[in-house]
């Protein structure tokens, strides 16, 4: 296997993938995030309008995560001899087919399979996009670049939330139906899918650089992979317990209408965007990757608890906004830390394995979350949030215990996929 002999530089593939390709991907990812944000804003309400209860909605949230599990290995091997661009286009196409299925079917099994296809295509596109972004960016700038991606994504989420919330009434008037009717909600979800499809334009402008077959090797530093897996499973389970249902949280507990819901979710998105921009550039640069990740994640936990227990809407919004500021802030640094710990030959495989573990746990958390709310009603959201805090707390502790002394070495000359990590 060949490795780059220049310290801190991406290995061979990045000699033909550069800043231009990274920027084009960021533009495409932001546009896709905006369109899918519009669709996701109304998706749980569409499920409810089709007659599905809280448990079924939890199953459908879990279905998307199960699709990610099913697509993780294909995501790692599809580009063998092909380009990252081809994989992103395939993943986007499959996601679009899944959204179309959600729009036309009424039965739970058919919608479940369509939601799985959304996750299946999504992991192929996002996994290849993450690998492209890492390969096209110098190691020293990787945390900042991933922070930019998250900031752009959360900014797109803010815009999509605000705009989506304002669309319900005029679209309902256009169709002469109630805003919460299946017809109106399908039109709104479909419009988001159409917008997301426009992300194909910048993707097509990315250079189609074939990925050498050896650059899709499975990660062989098994001890390192196992350590990351333990953390991903905990974070995935905790996230699935609450985050897919934050729109229902505001509507069911506080009676927030669609128009106001868009603004509230937009506030959370802006908070996350600011955190993502600041963390990689300022916090991680001063404290170091692991210290900055652990401190920020630990600080987020009390705010999550406040949001789960308070009955006052402004306090819940403020607490969740601070939580998003902190957690999204750490996300870019986490992504850069993980990918930088593996050689370019390992990155696609490692990303797929970690995504598989996170998504399987996320599906379990989402399904359990729905079952809890079926039994407890809106008060079940408090239990969901406590579950998130417990899982995140253990994951944060393990992050420190397992990686406090680990130094990412995926870009260091002479390191190969066969050399076990021995620094943590």
VONU-616533 format. One record per residue (C-alpha): chain; x negated, y negated, z negated. Coordinates in nm, 4 decimals, always signed. Example, Ala and Ser with C-alpha at 12.3 -4.5 7.8 and 13.67 -1.06 7.14 Angstrom:
# residues 2
<chain->A	east->-1.2300	north->+0.4500	up->-0.7800>
<chain->A	east->-1.3670	north->+0.1060	up->-0.7140>
END
This chain:
# residues 424
<chain->A	east->+0.0000	north->+0.0000	up->+0.0000>
<chain->A	east->-0.1301	north->-0.3445	up->+0.0855>
<chain->A	east->-0.1199	north->-0.6289	up->-0.1640>
<chain->A	east->-0.1872	north->-0.9997	up->-0.1362>
<chain->A	east->-0.5375	north->-1.0844	up->-0.2531>
<chain->A	east->-0.4497	north->-1.4415	up->-0.3483>
<chain->A	east->-0.3424	north->-1.4868	up->-0.7080>
<chain->A	east->+0.0024	north->-1.6340	up->-0.7579>
<chain->A	east->+0.1042	north->-1.6029	up->-0.3896>
<chain->A	east->+0.3914	north->-1.3893	up->-0.2595>
<chain->A	east->+0.2691	north->-1.0759	up->-0.0845>
<chain->A	east->+0.2664	north->-0.9891	up->+0.2825>
<chain->A	east->+0.6255	north->-1.0502	up->+0.3811>
<chain->A	east->+0.6171	north->-1.4127	up->+0.2628>
<chain->A	east->+0.3485	north->-1.4925	up->+0.5215>
<chain->A	east->+0.6402	north->-1.5221	up->+0.7641>
<chain->A	east->+0.9143	north->-1.6222	up->+0.5198>
<chain->A	east->+0.8655	north->-1.9674	up->+0.3742>
<chain->A	east->+1.0306	north->-2.2710	up->+0.2220>
<chain->A	east->+1.2575	north->-2.3239	up->+0.5230>
<chain->A	east->+1.4076	north->-1.9760	up->+0.4840>
<chain->A	east->+1.4505	north->-2.0191	up->+0.1099>
<chain->A	east->+1.6310	north->-2.3512	up->+0.1583>
<chain->A	east->+1.8590	north->-2.2045	up->+0.4256>
<chain->A	east->+1.9489	north->-1.9203	up->+0.1914>
<chain->A	east->+2.0232	north->-2.1644	up->-0.0907>
<chain->A	east->+2.2578	north->-2.3561	up->+0.1408>
<chain->A	east->+2.4344	north->-2.0364	up->+0.2463>
<chain->A	east->+2.4601	north->-1.9098	up->-0.1103>
<chain->A	east->+2.6074	north->-2.2414	up->-0.2262>
<chain->A	east->+2.8663	north->-2.2410	up->+0.0512>
<chain->A	east->+2.9524	north->-1.8807	up->-0.0256>
<chain->A	east->+2.9796	north->-1.9619	up->-0.3968>
<chain->A	east->+3.2183	north->-2.2457	up->-0.3196>
<chain->A	east->+3.4478	north->-2.0316	up->-0.1054>
<chain->A	east->+3.4423	north->-1.7333	up->-0.3377>
<chain->A	east->+3.4963	north->-1.9721	up->-0.6293>
<chain->A	east->+3.8234	north->-2.0845	up->-0.4746>
<chain->A	east->+3.9246	north->-1.7222	up->-0.4232>
<chain->A	east->+3.8202	north->-1.6114	up->-0.7722>
<chain->A	east->+4.0028	north->-1.9048	up->-0.9305>
<chain->A	east->+4.3370	north->-1.7546	up->-0.8265>
<chain->A	east->+4.2515	north->-1.3858	up->-0.8080>
<chain->A	east->+4.3665	north->-1.2844	up->-1.1572>
<chain->A	east->+4.6880	north->-1.4823	up->-1.1061>
<chain->A	east->+4.7448	north->-1.3060	up->-0.7737>
<chain->A	east->+4.7072	north->-0.9727	up->-0.9511>
<chain->A	east->+4.9599	north->-1.0845	up->-1.2107>
<chain->A	east->+5.2064	north->-1.1979	up->-0.9401>
<chain->A	east->+5.1883	north->-0.8464	up->-0.7922>
<chain->A	east->+5.3186	north->-0.7096	up->-1.1219>
<chain->A	east->+4.9939	north->-0.5843	up->-1.2725>
<chain->A	east->+4.9588	north->-0.6039	up->-1.6533>
<chain->A	east->+4.6493	north->-0.7008	up->-1.8526>
<chain->A	east->+4.5103	north->-0.3478	up->-1.8457>
<chain->A	east->+4.5487	north->-0.3230	up->-1.4673>
<chain->A	east->+4.3857	north->-0.6647	up->-1.4251>
<chain->A	east->+4.0974	north->-0.5396	up->-1.6378>
<chain->A	east->+4.0722	north->-0.2332	up->-1.4142>
<chain->A	east->+4.0578	north->-0.4548	up->-1.1055>
<chain->A	east->+3.7840	north->-0.6699	up->-1.2584>
<chain->A	east->+3.6018	north->-0.3476	up->-1.3352>
<chain->A	east->+3.6587	north->-0.2252	up->-0.9783>
<chain->A	east->+3.4466	north->-0.5064	up->-0.8383>
<chain->A	east->+3.1692	north->-0.4168	up->-1.0807>
<chain->A	east->+3.2018	north->-0.0486	up->-0.9870>
<chain->A	east->+3.1605	north->-0.1527	up->-0.6247>
<chain->A	east->+2.8321	north->-0.3113	up->-0.7232>
<chain->A	east->+2.7292	north->+0.0190	up->-0.8816>
<chain->A	east->+2.8108	north->+0.2017	up->-0.5603>
<chain->A	east->+2.6312	north->-0.0547	up->-0.3446>
<chain->A	east->+2.3154	north->-0.0909	up->-0.5530>
<chain->A	east->+2.1205	north->+0.1929	up->-0.3910>
<chain->A	east->+2.2321	north->+0.1076	up->-0.0340>
<chain->A	east->+2.1300	north->-0.2496	up->-0.1109>
<chain->A	east->+1.7801	north->-0.1282	up->-0.1879>
<chain->A	east->+1.7366	north->+0.0942	up->+0.1173>
<chain->A	east->+1.9392	north->-0.0671	up->+0.3977>
<chain->A	east->+1.6684	north->-0.3118	up->+0.5025>
<chain->A	east->+1.4145	north->-0.0347	up->+0.5554>
<chain->A	east->+1.2676	north->-0.1485	up->+0.8860>
<chain->A	east->+1.5298	north->-0.4252	up->+0.9154>
<chain->A	east->+1.5378	north->-0.7858	up->+0.7993>
<chain->A	east->+1.6704	north->-0.9392	up->+0.4787>
<chain->A	east->+1.8967	north->-1.1468	up->+0.7038>
<chain->A	east->+2.0584	north->-0.8345	up->+0.8501>
<chain->A	east->+2.1320	north->-0.7014	up->+0.5014>
<chain->A	east->+2.2865	north->-1.0311	up->+0.3909>
<chain->A	east->+2.5079	north->-1.0386	up->+0.7006>
<chain->A	east->+2.6215	north->-0.6793	up->+0.6443>
<chain->A	east->+2.6997	north->-0.7471	up->+0.2800>
<chain->A	east->+2.8942	north->-1.0611	up->+0.3639>
<chain->A	east->+3.0987	north->-0.8755	up->+0.6254>
<chain->A	east->+3.1913	north->-0.5972	up->+0.3826>
<chain->A	east->+3.2882	north->-0.8564	up->+0.1205>
<chain->A	east->+3.5168	north->-1.0241	up->+0.3724>
<chain->A	east->+3.6843	north->-0.6925	up->+0.4559>
<chain->A	east->+3.7418	north->-0.6361	up->+0.0835>
<chain->A	east->+3.9022	north->-0.9774	up->+0.0381>
<chain->A	east->+4.1270	north->-0.9085	up->+0.3388>
<chain->A	east->+4.2369	north->-0.5817	up->+0.1784>
<chain->A	east->+4.3262	north->-0.7603	up->-0.1464>
<chain->A	east->+4.5407	north->-1.0005	up->+0.0542>
<chain->A	east->+4.7423	north->-0.7417	up->+0.2456>
<chain->A	east->+4.7935	north->-0.4592	up->-0.0048>
<chain->A	east->+5.0396	north->-0.4429	up->-0.2975>
<chain->A	east->+4.9648	north->-0.1071	up->-0.4621>
<chain->A	east->+4.7116	north->-0.0775	up->-0.7411>
<chain->A	east->+4.5005	north->+0.1986	up->-0.5761>
<chain->A	east->+4.4661	north->+0.0040	up->-0.2488>
<chain->A	east->+4.3837	north->-0.3234	up->-0.4229>
<chain->A	east->+4.1402	north->-0.1362	up->-0.6494>
<chain->A	east->+3.9519	north->+0.0026	up->-0.3488>
<chain->A	east->+3.9500	north->-0.3401	up->-0.1824>
<chain->A	east->+3.8073	north->-0.4987	up->-0.4968>
<chain->A	east->+3.5389	north->-0.2283	up->-0.5042>
<chain->A	east->+3.4481	north->-0.3179	up->-0.1463>
<chain->A	east->+3.4060	north->-0.6828	up->-0.2501>
<chain->A	east->+3.1521	north->-0.5756	up->-0.5109>
<chain->A	east->+2.9864	north->-0.3261	up->-0.2745>
<chain->A	east->+2.9267	north->-0.5899	up->-0.0085>
<chain->A	east->+2.8391	north->-0.8551	up->-0.2631>
<chain->A	east->+2.5487	north->-0.6628	up->-0.4137>
<chain->A	east->+2.4016	north->-0.5889	up->-0.0709>
<chain->A	east->+2.4093	north->-0.9596	up->+0.0153>
<chain->A	east->+2.2968	north->-1.0946	up->-0.3220>
<chain->A	east->+2.0249	north->-0.8339	up->-0.3818>
<chain->A	east->+1.8695	north->-0.9010	up->-0.0423>
<chain->A	east->+1.9062	north->-1.2751	up->-0.0979>
<chain->A	east->+1.7282	north->-1.2561	up->-0.4324>
<chain->A	east->+1.4440	north->-1.0578	up->-0.2778>
<chain->A	east->+1.4203	north->-1.3071	up->+0.0095>
<chain->A	east->+1.4067	north->-1.5987	up->-0.2327>
<chain->A	east->+1.1340	north->-1.4331	up->-0.4390>
<chain->A	east->+0.9272	north->-1.3344	up->-0.1360>
<chain->A	east->+0.9506	north->-1.6818	up->+0.0177>
<chain->A	east->+0.8464	north->-1.8670	up->-0.2999>
<chain->A	east->+0.5122	north->-1.8914	up->-0.4793>
<chain->A	east->+0.5091	north->-1.7200	up->-0.8177>
<chain->A	east->+0.4390	north->-2.0490	up->-0.9958>
<chain->A	east->+0.7573	north->-2.2046	up->-0.8526>
<chain->A	east->+0.9823	north->-1.9011	up->-0.8763>
<chain->A	east->+1.1587	north->-1.9917	up->-1.2032>
<chain->A	east->+1.2328	north->-2.3401	up->-1.0690>
<chain->A	east->+1.3616	north->-2.1990	up->-0.7388>
<chain->A	east->+1.5951	north->-1.9537	up->-0.9091>
<chain->A	east->+1.7075	north->-2.2325	up->-1.1391>
<chain->A	east->+1.7917	north->-2.4372	up->-0.8313>
<chain->A	east->+1.9955	north->-2.1484	up->-0.6942>
<chain->A	east->+2.1955	north->-2.1174	up->-1.0146>
<chain->A	east->+2.2407	north->-2.4941	up->-1.0384>
<chain->A	east->+2.3679	north->-2.5137	up->-0.6802>
<chain->A	east->+2.5950	north->-2.2159	up->-0.7421>
<chain->A	east->+2.7453	north->-2.3644	up->-1.0555>
<chain->A	east->+2.7866	north->-2.7030	up->-0.8860>
<chain->A	east->+2.9716	north->-2.5245	up->-0.6066>
<chain->A	east->+3.1798	north->-2.3534	up->-0.8744>
<chain->A	east->+3.2651	north->-2.6944	up->-1.0227>
<chain->A	east->+3.3807	north->-2.8291	up->-0.6877>
<chain->A	east->+3.5730	north->-2.5126	up->-0.6070>
<chain->A	east->+3.7478	north->-2.5157	up->-0.9457>
<chain->A	east->+3.8540	north->-2.8790	up->-0.9227>
<chain->A	east->+3.9662	north->-2.8520	up->-0.5607>
<chain->A	east->+4.1339	north->-2.5131	up->-0.6085>
<chain->A	east->+4.3291	north->-2.6389	up->-0.9071>
<chain->A	east->+4.4618	north->-2.9306	up->-0.7032>
<chain->A	east->+4.5658	north->-2.7130	up->-0.4082>
<chain->A	east->+4.8396	north->-2.5081	up->-0.5715>
<chain->A	east->+5.1143	north->-2.7714	up->-0.5618>
<chain->A	east->+5.0697	north->-2.8909	up->-0.2002>
<chain->A	east->+5.0311	north->-2.5348	up->-0.0715>
<chain->A	east->+5.3433	north->-2.4311	up->-0.2627>
<chain->A	east->+5.5324	north->-2.7221	up->-0.1069>
<chain->A	east->+5.4093	north->-2.6205	up->+0.2375>
<chain->A	east->+5.5481	north->-2.2697	up->+0.1947>
<chain->A	east->+5.8550	north->-2.3773	up->-0.0023>
<chain->A	east->+5.7643	north->-2.1407	up->-0.2856>
<chain->A	east->+5.6542	north->-2.1509	up->-0.6475>
<chain->A	east->+5.2803	north->-2.2123	up->-0.7143>
<chain->A	east->+5.2593	north->-1.8782	up->-0.8969>
<chain->A	east->+5.4273	north->-1.6787	up->-0.6193>
<chain->A	east->+5.2333	north->-1.4029	up->-0.4430>
<chain->A	east->+5.2714	north->-1.5808	up->-0.1064>
<chain->A	east->+5.1106	north->-1.9036	up->-0.2274>
<chain->A	east->+4.8384	north->-1.7267	up->-0.4233>
<chain->A	east->+4.7484	north->-1.5108	up->-0.1248>
<chain->A	east->+4.7159	north->-1.8212	up->+0.0909>
<chain->A	east->+4.4885	north->-1.9823	up->-0.1673>
<chain->A	east->+4.2687	north->-1.6743	up->-0.2083>
<chain->A	east->+4.2519	north->-1.6352	up->+0.1690>
<chain->A	east->+4.1446	north->-1.9963	up->+0.2183>
<chain->A	east->+3.8529	north->-1.9368	up->-0.0156>
<chain->A	east->+3.7514	north->-1.6304	up->+0.1830>
<chain->A	east->+3.7535	north->-1.8304	up->+0.5060>
<chain->A	east->+3.5322	north->-2.0987	up->+0.3543>
<chain->A	east->+3.2886	north->-1.8359	up->+0.2254>
<chain->A	east->+3.2686	north->-1.6855	up->+0.5740>
<chain->A	east->+3.1215	north->-2.0141	up->+0.7002>
<chain->A	east->+2.8013	north->-1.9289	up->+0.5102>
<chain->A	east->+2.7107	north->-1.7120	up->+0.8085>
<chain->A	east->+2.5876	north->-2.0244	up->+0.9920>
<chain->A	east->+2.2776	north->-2.0973	up->+0.7768>
<chain->A	east->+2.2133	north->-1.7238	up->+0.7356>
<chain->A	east->+2.1830	north->-1.6861	up->+1.1117>
<chain->A	east->+1.9164	north->-1.9590	up->+1.1091>
<chain->A	east->+1.6950	north->-1.7597	up->+0.8697>
<chain->A	east->+1.4100	north->-1.5848	up->+1.0450>
<chain->A	east->+1.4837	north->-1.2175	up->+1.1124>
<chain->A	east->+1.1600	north->-1.0766	up->+0.9752>
<chain->A	east->+1.1660	north->-0.6948	up->+0.9613>
<chain->A	east->+1.0852	north->-0.5621	up->+0.6170>
<chain->A	east->+0.8124	north->-0.2990	up->+0.6273>
<chain->A	east->+0.9305	north->+0.0388	up->+0.5068>
<chain->A	east->+0.6864	north->+0.0486	up->+0.2168>
<chain->A	east->+0.8275	north->-0.2758	up->+0.0767>
<chain->A	east->+1.1404	north->-0.0914	up->-0.0324>
<chain->A	east->+0.9647	north->+0.1548	up->-0.2592>
<chain->A	east->+1.1469	north->+0.2496	up->-0.5761>
<chain->A	east->+0.9989	north->+0.0953	up->-0.8912>
<chain->A	east->+0.7647	north->+0.3504	up->-1.0457>
<chain->A	east->+0.6651	north->+0.1665	up->-1.3633>
<chain->A	east->+0.9373	north->+0.3531	up->-1.5467>
<chain->A	east->+0.8668	north->+0.2179	up->-1.8942>
<chain->A	east->+0.9079	north->-0.1374	up->-1.7696>
<chain->A	east->+1.2276	north->-0.0487	up->-1.5841>
<chain->A	east->+1.3751	north->+0.1206	up->-1.8923>
<chain->A	east->+1.3113	north->-0.1861	up->-2.1050>
<chain->A	east->+1.4882	north->-0.4115	up->-1.8579>
<chain->A	east->+1.7742	north->-0.1600	up->-1.8246>
<chain->A	east->+1.8482	north->-0.1620	up->-2.1976>
<chain->A	east->+1.8894	north->-0.5394	up->-2.1907>
<chain->A	east->+2.0919	north->-0.5458	up->-1.8681>
<chain->A	east->+2.3398	north->-0.2890	up->-2.0037>
<chain->A	east->+2.4040	north->-0.4970	up->-2.3151>
<chain->A	east->+2.4426	north->-0.8232	up->-2.1254>
<chain->A	east->+2.6640	north->-0.6564	up->-1.8652>
<chain->A	east->+2.8981	north->-0.5099	up->-2.1239>
<chain->A	east->+2.9216	north->-0.8363	up->-2.3161>
<chain->A	east->+2.9848	north->-1.0415	up->-2.0035>
<chain->A	east->+3.2565	north->-0.8047	up->-1.8811>
<chain->A	east->+3.4372	north->-0.8364	up->-2.2118>
<chain->A	east->+3.5283	north->-1.2016	up->-2.1558>
<chain->A	east->+3.3829	north->-1.3919	up->-1.8604>
<chain->A	east->+3.5997	north->-1.2454	up->-1.5782>
<chain->A	east->+3.9079	north->-1.3626	up->-1.7689>
<chain->A	east->+3.8143	north->-1.7145	up->-1.8738>
<chain->A	east->+4.0886	north->-1.8570	up->-1.6478>
<chain->A	east->+4.3481	north->-1.6356	up->-1.8185>
<chain->A	east->+4.2045	north->-1.7396	up->-2.1567>
<chain->A	east->+4.2934	north->-2.1041	up->-2.0966>
<chain->A	east->+4.6328	north->-2.0300	up->-1.9409>
<chain->A	east->+4.7531	north->-1.7635	up->-2.1860>
<chain->A	east->+4.6208	north->-1.9172	up->-2.5079>
<chain->A	east->+4.6719	north->-2.2879	up->-2.4345>
<chain->A	east->+4.9281	north->-2.2975	up->-2.1528>
<chain->A	east->+4.6961	north->-2.4941	up->-1.9209>
<chain->A	east->+4.8493	north->-2.5588	up->-1.5726>
<chain->A	east->+4.6554	north->-2.4853	up->-1.2529>
<chain->A	east->+4.5669	north->-2.8494	up->-1.1880>
<chain->A	east->+4.4138	north->-2.8979	up->-1.5336>
<chain->A	east->+4.2577	north->-2.5516	up->-1.5280>
<chain->A	east->+4.0461	north->-2.6559	up->-1.2302>
<chain->A	east->+3.9051	north->-2.9488	up->-1.4246>
<chain->A	east->+3.8307	north->-2.7368	up->-1.7314>
<chain->A	east->+3.6497	north->-2.4688	up->-1.5341>
<chain->A	east->+3.4705	north->-2.7468	up->-1.3478>
<chain->A	east->+3.3383	north->-2.8855	up->-1.6766>
<chain->A	east->+3.1954	north->-2.5432	up->-1.7619>
<chain->A	east->+3.0356	north->-2.5166	up->-1.4186>
<chain->A	east->+2.8716	north->-2.8586	up->-1.4451>
<chain->A	east->+2.7350	north->-2.7714	up->-1.7885>
<chain->A	east->+2.5838	north->-2.4526	up->-1.6483>
<chain->A	east->+2.4393	north->-2.6399	up->-1.3508>
<chain->A	east->+2.2635	north->-2.8959	up->-1.5694>
<chain->A	east->+2.1252	north->-2.6216	up->-1.7919>
<chain->A	east->+1.9906	north->-2.4278	up->-1.4937>
<chain->A	east->+1.8128	north->-2.7348	up->-1.3580>
<chain->A	east->+1.6535	north->-2.8282	up->-1.6892>
<chain->A	east->+1.5465	north->-2.4908	up->-1.8227>
<chain->A	east->+1.2970	north->-2.3772	up->-1.5607>
<chain->A	east->+1.1471	north->-2.7202	up->-1.5082>
<chain->A	east->+1.1164	north->-2.8349	up->-1.8695>
<chain->A	east->+1.1982	north->-2.5726	up->-2.1344>
<chain->A	east->+1.0294	north->-2.2651	up->-1.9851>
<chain->A	east->+0.7319	north->-2.4748	up->-1.8744>
<chain->A	east->+0.6687	north->-2.5772	up->-2.2354>
<chain->A	east->+0.7681	north->-2.2719	up->-2.4389>
<chain->A	east->+0.6863	north->-1.9942	up->-2.1962>
<chain->A	east->+0.9359	north->-1.7617	up->-2.0310>
<chain->A	east->+1.0306	north->-1.5203	up->-2.3094>
<chain->A	east->+1.0278	north->-1.7746	up->-2.5914>
<chain->A	east->+1.2478	north->-2.0117	up->-2.3943>
<chain->A	east->+1.4877	north->-1.7318	up->-2.2956>
<chain->A	east->+1.5293	north->-1.5942	up->-2.6475>
<chain->A	east->+1.5684	north->-1.9331	up->-2.8166>
<chain->A	east->+1.8293	north->-2.0571	up->-2.5706>
<chain->A	east->+2.0286	north->-1.7327	up->-2.5707>
<chain->A	east->+2.0336	north->-1.7201	up->-2.9507>
<chain->A	east->+2.1499	north->-2.0812	up->-2.9728>
<chain->A	east->+2.4435	north->-2.0041	up->-2.7412>
<chain->A	east->+2.5993	north->-1.7423	up->-2.9715>
<chain->A	east->+2.7550	north->-1.9694	up->-3.2389>
<chain->A	east->+2.9235	north->-2.1775	up->-2.9701>
<chain->A	east->+3.0774	north->-1.8657	up->-2.8177>
<chain->A	east->+3.2196	north->-1.7728	up->-3.1588>
<chain->A	east->+3.3675	north->-2.1198	up->-3.2056>
<chain->A	east->+3.5402	north->-2.0942	up->-2.8672>
<chain->A	east->+3.6796	north->-1.7520	up->-2.9571>
<chain->A	east->+3.8269	north->-1.8510	up->-3.2931>
<chain->A	east->+3.9442	north->-2.2090	up->-3.2481>
<chain->A	east->+4.3025	north->-2.2868	up->-3.1590>
<chain->A	east->+4.2205	north->-2.6388	up->-3.0400>
<chain->A	east->+4.1741	north->-2.6753	up->-2.6645>
<chain->A	east->+3.9139	north->-2.9587	up->-2.6621>
<chain->A	east->+3.6980	north->-2.7698	up->-2.9130>
<chain->A	east->+3.7201	north->-2.4504	up->-2.7069>
<chain->A	east->+3.6218	north->-2.6355	up->-2.3895>
<chain->A	east->+3.3335	north->-2.8160	up->-2.5604>
<chain->A	east->+3.1998	north->-2.4986	up->-2.7215>
<chain->A	east->+3.2173	north->-2.3015	up->-2.3971>
<chain->A	east->+3.0498	north->-2.5883	up->-2.2114>
<chain->A	east->+2.7542	north->-2.5821	up->-2.4514>
<chain->A	east->+2.7409	north->-2.2038	up->-2.4234>
<chain->A	east->+2.7348	north->-2.2267	up->-2.0430>
<chain->A	east->+2.4668	north->-2.4965	up->-2.0579>
<chain->A	east->+2.2431	north->-2.2689	up->-2.2610>
<chain->A	east->+2.3110	north->-1.9312	up->-2.0973>
<chain->A	east->+2.3063	north->-2.0493	up->-1.7366>
<chain->A	east->+1.9951	north->-2.2462	up->-1.8227>
<chain->A	east->+1.8124	north->-1.9262	up->-1.9146>
<chain->A	east->+1.9437	north->-1.7247	up->-1.6177>
<chain->A	east->+1.7039	north->-1.8614	up->-1.3563>
<chain->A	east->+1.4051	north->-1.7980	up->-1.5817>
<chain->A	east->+1.5298	north->-1.4437	up->-1.6544>
<chain->A	east->+1.5654	north->-1.3673	up->-1.2827>
<chain->A	east->+1.2203	north->-1.5033	up->-1.2026>
<chain->A	east->+1.0653	north->-1.3166	up->-1.4976>
<chain->A	east->+1.2184	north->-0.9865	up->-1.3888>
<chain->A	east->+1.1287	north->-1.0089	up->-1.0203>
<chain->A	east->+0.7792	north->-1.1374	up->-1.0958>
<chain->A	east->+0.7214	north->-0.8297	up->-1.3111>
<chain->A	east->+0.7401	north->-0.6059	up->-1.0036>
<chain->A	east->+0.5336	north->-0.5993	up->-0.6886>
<chain->A	east->+0.7028	north->-0.6973	up->-0.3601>
<chain->A	east->+0.7089	north->-0.3239	up->-0.2821>
<chain->A	east->+0.9210	north->-0.2650	up->-0.5920>
<chain->A	east->+1.1469	north->-0.5708	up->-0.5980>
<chain->A	east->+1.4387	north->-0.4513	up->-0.3868>
<chain->A	east->+1.4549	north->-0.1203	up->-0.5724>
<chain->A	east->+1.4174	north->-0.2807	up->-0.9135>
<chain->A	east->+1.6829	north->-0.5421	up->-0.8390>
<chain->A	east->+1.9240	north->-0.2714	up->-0.7252>
<chain->A	east->+1.8632	north->-0.0495	up->-1.0297>
<chain->A	east->+1.9111	north->-0.3385	up->-1.2730>
<chain->A	east->+2.2226	north->-0.4576	up->-1.0892>
<chain->A	east->+2.3644	north->-0.1056	up->-1.1027>
<chain->A	east->+2.3159	north->-0.0854	up->-1.4808>
<chain->A	east->+2.4552	north->-0.4349	up->-1.5437>
<chain->A	east->+2.7589	north->-0.3742	up->-1.3263>
<chain->A	east->+2.8444	north->-0.0330	up->-1.4714>
<chain->A	east->+2.8374	north->-0.1827	up->-1.8197>
<chain->A	east->+3.0299	north->-0.4869	up->-1.6954>
<chain->A	east->+3.3042	north->-0.2616	up->-1.5569>
<chain->A	east->+3.3312	north->-0.0803	up->-1.8903>
<chain->A	east->+3.3508	north->-0.4110	up->-2.0762>
<chain->A	east->+3.6199	north->-0.5468	up->-1.8435>
<chain->A	east->+3.8369	north->-0.2351	up->-1.8701>
<chain->A	east->+3.8082	north->-0.2281	up->-2.2494>
<chain->A	east->+3.8826	north->-0.6008	up->-2.2601>
<chain->A	east->+4.2080	north->-0.5504	up->-2.0707>
<chain->A	east->+4.3112	north->-0.2666	up->-2.3014>
<chain->A	east->+4.2496	north->-0.4879	up->-2.6059>
<chain->A	east->+4.4689	north->-0.7677	up->-2.4678>
<chain->A	east->+4.7493	north->-0.5268	up->-2.3799>
<chain->A	east->+4.7606	north->-0.4336	up->-2.7484>
<chain->A	east->+4.6973	north->-0.7761	up->-2.9066>
<chain->A	east->+4.8177	north->-1.0276	up->-2.6466>
<chain->A	east->+4.6402	north->-1.3656	up->-2.6251>
<chain->A	east->+4.4755	north->-1.3018	up->-2.9633>
<chain->A	east->+4.2828	north->-1.0259	up->-2.7934>
<chain->A	east->+4.0607	north->-1.2932	up->-2.6402>
<chain->A	east->+3.9077	north->-1.3452	up->-2.9859>
<chain->A	east->+3.8125	north->-0.9778	up->-3.0017>
<chain->A	east->+3.6767	north->-1.0037	up->-2.6472>
<chain->A	east->+3.4566	north->-1.2965	up->-2.7461>
<chain->A	east->+3.3290	north->-1.1253	up->-3.0608>
<chain->A	east->+3.2348	north->-0.8272	up->-2.8428>
<chain->A	east->+3.0414	north->-1.0611	up->-2.6119>
<chain->A	east->+2.8556	north->-1.2203	up->-2.9035>
<chain->A	east->+2.7585	north->-0.8860	up->-3.0573>
<chain->A	east->+2.6320	north->-0.7472	up->-2.7272>
<chain->A	east->+2.4436	north->-1.0666	up->-2.6394>
<chain->A	east->+2.2947	north->-1.0870	up->-2.9886>
<chain->A	east->+2.1502	north->-0.7362	up->-2.9707>
<chain->A	east->+2.0265	north->-0.8008	up->-2.6149>
<chain->A	east->+1.8521	north->-1.1206	up->-2.7243>
<chain->A	east->+1.6808	north->-0.9406	up->-3.0122>
<chain->A	east->+1.5673	north->-0.6623	up->-2.7793>
<chain->A	east->+1.4373	north->-0.9166	up->-2.5279>
<chain->A	east->+1.1997	north->-1.0492	up->-2.7918>
<chain->A	east->+1.1013	north->-0.7065	up->-2.9272>
<chain->A	east->+1.0399	north->-0.5505	up->-2.5856>
<chain->A	east->+0.8895	north->-0.8393	up->-2.3900>
<chain->A	east->+0.7253	north->-1.0808	up->-2.6340>
<chain->A	east->+0.3771	north->-0.9823	up->-2.5155>
<chain->A	east->+0.4605	north->-0.8871	up->-2.1563>
<chain->A	east->+0.3012	north->-1.0921	up->-1.8792>
<chain->A	east->+0.4608	north->-1.0537	up->-1.5323>
<chain->A	east->+0.1954	north->-0.9231	up->-1.2937>
<chain->A	east->+0.3812	north->-0.8366	up->-0.9753>
<chain->A	east->+0.1897	north->-1.0979	up->-0.7742>
<chain->A	east->-0.1543	north->-1.0289	up->-0.9211>
<chain->A	east->-0.4097	north->-0.8857	up->-0.6823>
<chain->A	east->-0.4861	north->-0.5202	up->-0.7228>
<chain->A	east->-0.1632	north->-0.4255	up->-0.8978>
<chain->A	east->+0.0230	north->-0.1476	up->-0.7193>
<chain->A	east->+0.3547	north->+0.0228	up->-0.7687>
<chain->A	east->+0.1804	north->+0.3272	up->-0.9169>
<chain->A	east->+0.0097	north->+0.1410	up->-1.2002>
<chain->A	east->+0.2155	north->+0.1569	up->-1.5219>
<chain->A	east->+0.2760	north->-0.1619	up->-1.7154>
<chain->A	east->+0.0867	north->-0.1592	up->-2.0436>
<chain->A	east->+0.1258	north->-0.5108	up->-2.1783>
<chain->A	east->+0.4492	north->-0.4945	up->-2.3705>
END
